[in-house]
Amino acid sequence: MPAFLLRFNLNRSEVERIAVGSECRQMVRQHGEMAKAYAEGLASEIYSGADDDDGIHYRDSFELDVLTVHGITPEWPMSRAGSRLWNSAPHAGAIEFGYQGLFTRAEGQEVLGRTLDFLWSLDGRIDASEFDYDDGDEGSMSVHDWTDE
């Protein structure tokens, strides 16, 4: 005879305890470090320009924080572990989004957006074969370097 679930009570405080626990934070850090390495690889491929006036390299300015993200939507009000990856170089915005000067114009390279695509491919949200940022140069990094076994 089949069993039926008559009542289910979600223990939100226990789920939240797990979602911000050390094991979850460690997993988030591992994914963040993988994303950081991927972004640094992309930055090495696409940006071979000179350093900023302060001698700051775009590729070496990626930073990662693991933090607790508090519920930001009514659908998911619980806190959970999260990470933030950004580039702290003064010229990061110009490289990421591009710029329009009086006599010069440069397209944005979307390093962080492409890194997010990479993470989504690992999560199964998109098919990694749909994009490949490898231009064929020896030593360049593509999404397949991380996903092929």
C-alpha positions as CSV (number, residue, x, y, z in Angstrom):
1,M,0.0,0.0,0.0
2,P,1.5,3.4,-1.0
3,A,2.4,5.9,1.7
4,F,1.1,9.5,1.5
5,L,2.6,12.5,3.0
6,L,-0.1,14.3,4.9
7,R,1.9,17.2,6.3
8,F,5.3,18.7,5.6
9,N,6.9,21.4,7.7
10,L,10.0,23.0,6.4
11,N,12.5,23.7,9.1
12,R,13.8,27.0,7.7
13,S,16.3,27.6,10.6
14,E,18.0,24.3,10.0
15,V,18.2,24.8,6.2
16,E,19.6,28.3,6.8
17,R,22.2,26.8,9.3
18,I,23.4,24.4,6.6
19,A,23.3,27.1,3.9
20,V,25.7,29.4,5.9
21,G,27.7,26.5,7.4
22,S,31.4,25.9,7.0
23,E,30.9,23.1,4.4
24,C,28.8,25.3,2.2
25,R,31.2,28.2,2.6
26,Q,34.1,25.9,1.6
27,M,32.2,24.8,-1.5
28,V,31.4,28.4,-2.4
29,R,35.1,29.3,-2.0
30,Q,36.2,26.4,-4.2
31,H,33.8,27.6,-7.0
32,G,34.9,31.2,-6.5
33,E,38.6,30.3,-6.8
34,M,37.9,28.3,-10.0
35,A,36.0,31.4,-11.4
36,K,38.9,33.7,-10.3
37,A,41.5,31.5,-12.1
38,Y,39.2,31.4,-15.2
39,A,38.8,35.2,-15.2
40,E,42.6,35.6,-14.8
41,G,43.2,33.3,-17.8
42,L,40.7,35.3,-19.9
43,A,42.3,38.5,-18.9
44,S,45.7,37.3,-19.9
45,E,44.4,36.3,-23.3
46,I,42.4,39.5,-24.1
47,Y,44.2,42.3,-22.4
48,S,47.9,42.6,-23.3
49,G,47.9,46.4,-22.9
50,A,50.3,48.3,-20.7
51,D,49.8,48.6,-17.0
52,D,47.8,51.5,-15.6
53,D,49.8,54.5,-14.6
54,D,50.1,53.2,-11.1
55,G,51.6,49.9,-12.4
56,I,48.5,47.9,-11.6
57,H,47.9,44.8,-13.7
58,Y,44.3,44.1,-14.6
59,R,44.9,40.4,-14.6
60,D,46.4,40.4,-11.1
61,S,43.6,42.6,-9.6
62,F,40.8,40.0,-9.3
63,E,39.6,39.6,-5.7
64,L,37.3,37.1,-4.2
65,D,35.2,37.4,-1.0
66,V,33.1,34.6,0.6
67,L,30.2,36.2,2.5
68,T,26.8,35.6,3.8
69,V,24.0,36.7,1.5
70,H,20.8,37.6,3.2
71,G,17.5,36.9,1.5
72,I,16.9,39.5,-1.1
73,T,13.7,38.2,-2.6
74,P,10.4,37.2,-1.1
75,E,10.8,33.8,-2.8
76,W,14.0,33.0,-1.0
77,P,14.2,35.0,2.3
78,M,16.9,32.8,3.9
79,S,20.5,33.7,4.3
80,R,23.1,31.6,2.5
81,A,26.8,31.5,1.6
82,G,27.8,33.4,-1.4
83,S,30.8,34.9,-3.1
84,R,31.8,38.1,-4.9
85,L,34.4,38.3,-7.6
86,W,35.5,41.6,-8.9
87,N,38.5,43.5,-10.3
88,S,39.9,46.3,-8.2
89,A,42.2,47.8,-10.9
90,P,41.3,51.5,-11.6
91,H,40.9,50.7,-15.3
92,A,38.8,47.6,-14.8
93,G,35.5,49.3,-15.9
94,A,37.1,50.4,-19.2
95,I,38.3,46.9,-19.9
96,E,35.1,45.2,-18.8
97,F,32.5,47.6,-20.4
98,G,34.6,49.5,-23.0
99,Y,35.0,53.2,-23.4
100,Q,34.5,56.0,-25.9
101,G,37.1,58.7,-25.9
102,L,37.4,61.8,-28.1
103,F,39.6,60.0,-30.7
104,T,39.6,56.4,-29.4
105,R,37.0,53.7,-28.8
106,A,37.3,50.2,-27.3
107,E,34.8,47.4,-27.0
108,G,34.2,45.9,-23.6
109,Q,35.8,42.5,-23.0
110,E,33.1,41.2,-20.6
111,V,35.6,39.1,-18.6
112,L,33.2,38.8,-15.6
113,G,30.2,38.0,-17.7
114,R,32.1,35.4,-19.6
115,T,33.3,33.9,-16.3
116,L,29.6,33.7,-15.1
117,D,28.8,31.8,-18.4
118,F,31.6,29.4,-17.4
119,L,30.2,28.9,-13.9
120,W,26.7,28.3,-15.3
121,S,28.1,25.7,-17.7
122,L,29.4,23.8,-14.7
123,D,26.1,24.0,-13.0
124,G,24.3,22.7,-16.1
125,R,22.3,25.9,-16.7
126,I,23.9,26.3,-20.2
127,D,25.7,23.9,-22.5
128,A,29.5,24.6,-22.4
129,S,29.7,23.7,-26.1
130,E,27.6,26.7,-27.0
131,F,30.6,29.0,-26.4
132,D,34.3,28.8,-26.7
133,Y,36.5,31.8,-26.0
134,D,39.7,30.1,-27.1
135,D,41.2,31.8,-30.0
136,G,43.6,29.0,-30.7
137,D,46.7,30.5,-29.2
138,E,49.0,28.2,-27.4
139,G,48.7,28.6,-23.7
140,S,45.2,30.2,-24.0
141,M,42.4,29.0,-21.7
142,S,39.0,27.9,-22.9
143,V,36.0,26.7,-21.1
144,H,36.9,23.2,-22.2
145,D,40.1,23.3,-20.2
146,W,38.0,23.1,-17.1
147,T,35.1,20.9,-18.1
148,D,36.8,18.1,-20.2
149,E,37.9,15.1,-18.2
